Amino acid sequence: MTKQEFLKRFESEKLNIGEYIMMLDKISDASLVMGCAFDKGMWKVYKTKERGGHYIIKETNSENEAFDFFYELVLSKHNRVNN
């Protein structure tokens, strides 16, 4: 799915990722961020730790592949937070 499709789905399904902040426009080193951003010619799905500093989970040149993967990551977090 595209970034816009992801955002529509995130809102319509009312997904809750707990204490995490979602960032979709850049890679951040702030604490507790889940993100998917286009950086240096690649789509990167990443997370940050409680004390900051990011780590890349998946890197791809396909926006659809990146946001499909990111959706599954967000859905998994939503299920852990709400169960």
C-alpha positions, 0 to 999 in steps of 0.5 A: 500500500502507499503512504496515503493508503496506510494513513487512511487505514491507520485512521479508519481502524483506529490503531493504537501504538501505545507510547510510540510516536509514528513518524513518516516524513524522516528518520528520527533518533527521538525515543520511542518512534516507529517510522517509515521514511524515504531516505537516500533513495530507499524506503526505510522502516525503523524503530527507536529505543527508549533512550533514542537512536534508530535502527532499520528493520527493513529497507526497500526501493518499493513504497508499497512493500515498505508500507505493507511491512510497516502496517504489519509492524503497527498492527502487531504493536496495536494487538500487544497494546490492546490485549 
